[in-house]
Amino acid sequence: MTRRIEQIVIHCSATNPNQDIGVKEIDAWHKKRGWSGIGYHYVIRRNGEIEKGRPDDKPGAHVQSHNARTLGICLVGGLGNDNRAKPAYTSEQWQTLELLVRHIKTQHPTAEVLGHRDFPNVNKACPCFDVANWWAFVNETNEKVGT
């Protein structure tokens, strides 16, 4: 890969817990917006399965003005049954997210792990949780258990 990745950006699909969508559906949504295809590099489905979106060596279309040096991961979900922002992700999704971020960090060790909402001019709750706190907690927990 020739791109220098400075940030790993976590997103959500802004769908309800009963909607198990994937790359195919998100690709169609993004094409309807006039994009060339799915803007994310990875999608984590409700069962924890990873689906590949854009190739890692291609800039995404997931954080305006920040795509050149980022990789985007989309968690399917992000809304509660009441259509309000809620991190109602499955345990499988949380496990896969941690493993995927750790894998990407082996290739890009200095990359910062952020949520979409952490960027300037983003008026969304996406991905509906504090990614920096989650990542710090995951790392602290793993240090305590020696992994």
Backbone hydrogen bonds, N-H to C=O, Kabsch-Sander energy under -0.5 kcal/mol:
donor,donor_aa,acceptor,acceptor_aa,energy
5,I,3,R,-0.6
6,E,4,R,-0.6
6,E,69,R,-3.0
7,Q,69,R,-1.6
8,I,112,E,-3.2
9,V,7,Q,-0.6
9,V,71,L,-3.0
10,I,8,I,-0.5
10,I,114,L,-2.9
11,H,73,I,-3.1
13,S,75,L,-1.8
14,A,77,G,-1.6
15,T,77,G,-1.1
19,Q,16,N,-2.0
20,D,18,N,-0.8
21,I,19,Q,-1.1
26,I,22,G,-2.3
27,D,23,V,-3.1
28,A,24,K,-1.8
29,W,25,E,-2.3
30,H,26,I,-2.7
31,K,27,D,-2.3
32,K,28,A,-1.9
33,R,29,W,-0.9
34,G,31,K,-1.6
35,W,30,H,-2.1
41,H,72,G,-1.9
42,Y,72,G,-1.9
43,V,51,E,-2.4
44,I,74,C,-3.1
45,R,43,V,-0.7
45,R,49,E,-2.8
48,G,45,R,-1.9
51,E,43,V,-3.0
53,G,41,H,-2.6
54,R,40,Y,-2.8
58,K,55,P,-1.9
60,G,67,N,-0.8
61,A,39,G,-1.9
66,H,63,V,-2.7
70,T,67,N,-1.1
71,L,7,Q,-1.8
73,I,9,V,-2.9
74,C,42,Y,-2.6
75,L,11,H,-2.4
75,L,73,I,-0.5
76,V,44,I,-2.4
79,L,15,T,-1.6
80,G,84,R,-2.7
83,N,80,G,-2.0
86,K,78,G,-2.2
88,A,86,K,-2.2
89,Y,87,P,-1.8
94,W,90,T,-2.1
95,Q,91,S,-2.3
96,T,92,E,-2.5
97,L,93,Q,-2.9
98,E,94,W,-2.2
99,L,95,Q,-2.3
100,L,96,T,-3.0
101,V,97,L,-2.7
102,R,98,E,-2.5
103,H,99,L,-2.3
104,I,100,L,-2.7
105,K,101,V,-2.6
106,T,102,R,-1.3
106,T,103,H,-0.6
107,Q,103,H,-0.9
107,Q,104,I,-0.7
108,H,104,I,-2.0
111,A,108,H,-2.0
112,E,6,E,-2.9
114,L,8,I,-2.7
114,L,112,E,-0.6
116,H,10,I,-2.1
117,R,126,C,-2.4
118,D,115,G,-1.8
119,F,116,H,-1.7
122,V,119,F,-1.3
123,N,121,N,-0.7
128,C,125,A,-3.3
131,V,129,F,-1.1
134,W,130,D,-2.4
135,W,131,V,-3.0
136,A,132,A,-2.2
137,F,133,N,-2.5
138,V,134,W,-2.7
139,N,135,W,-2.3
140,E,136,A,-2.6
141,T,137,F,-2.9
142,N,138,V,-2.2
143,E,139,N,-1.9
144,K,140,E,-1.9
145,V,141,T,-1.6
146,G,142,N,-0.7
147,T,142,N,-2.7
